Amino acid sequence: MTGQGLAQVDGARHAAILGIGSYRPSRVIPNAEVVDAIDSSDEWIQQRSGIRQRRWATPEETVQMMAVAASRTAIERAGIDPKQIECVIVATVTHMYQTPAIATAIAHELGTDQAAAFDISAACAGFCHGIAMAADLVRGGSAGHALVIGVERLSDLTDVGDRGTAFIFADGAGAAVVGPSDTPGIGPVVWGSDGEQFDLIRQREDWRDVIASEQPVMPHLVMQGNAVFRWASYQMAKTGQQALDRAGITIDDLDVFVPHQANMRITDAMARAMKMPERVKIARDIAEQGNTSAASIPLALDRMIEEGDARSGDKALLIAFGAGLAYAAQVVIVP
């Protein structure tokens, strides 16, 4: 017995980032405000991480509020109507509901026409995961335009007395519109995970243990910093080179390097390992913003665009890594 095959949908030949937006919380927290609780100093924090200050959200600056603000800027810069957004992908680990996904509420508030909407949990690598997925959706015909958001309120999960993490984590949101392009604007993704390192960055308390405890407190994030530094400095340089190879370019073709803003020393180690040319502009947003996990790359890239360090048409290498340990990298054309 024979029958007609299933109809197929043709997508765009190429996909690109059409617009980027970001939102930085209003509270600026200098190192001086965190040192006493961890018996530290401004000098020690800067030497260890490169961080001078970080942004923490006010009660009114919720995950949804920050995500919507960043998204509206990205959509405006992309020059499209919100109703053209057919998929919303939110990378976050700080939306405190197991269900429903915050992406659905964000899609509604933005005025999309009932866009597909879902959250992904890939920690600090989430935004790069989302960009890869959005590019495939656009090229595959599942979405004409997709919105990728990285948003975190890590201050909610930060133990202010933990010497290893209290000075690192911060809040914020970044968003990017991915849509059709006449030329390739998003290179092939190189991604993966190293579950053997699962415990290096993690939520300290199980929610069930929190609920069962006599004095429940919000779970906190903990990290084995030295092990993460060694892993990221070595492994991510290789991943970055693989992303360049898959995109068909060399390090000499690169204009901009935007790694996850985890630690200035990790950024420097990756740049050295990859033999990054001096002319390549390197994102160092962590100094003023702190580590915002899934939001760090779009926040950093948007700052570089605003300050003129990244220009439209530049080739930018994005590398992200985080809890899991999950990682992803791709070369993109700056919008």
Buried (B, 14 or more C-beta within 10 A) or exposed (E): EEEEEEEEEEBBEBBBBBBBBBBBBEBEBEBEBBBEBBEBEBEBBBEBBBBBBBBBBEEEBBBBBBBBBBBBBBBEBBEBEBEBBBBBBBBBBBBEEEEEBBBBBBBEBBEBEEBBBBBBBBBBBBBBBBBBBBBBBBBBEBBBBBBBBBBBBBBBBBBBEBEBBBBBBBBBBBBBBBBBBEEBBBBBBBBBBBEEBEEBBBBBBEEEEBEEEEEEEEBBBBBBBEBBBBBBBEBBBBBBBBBBBBBEBEBEEBBBBBBBBBBBBBBBBBBEBBEBEEEBBBBBBBBBBBBBBBBBBBBBBBBBBEEEBBEEEBBBBBBBBBBBBBBBBBBBBBB
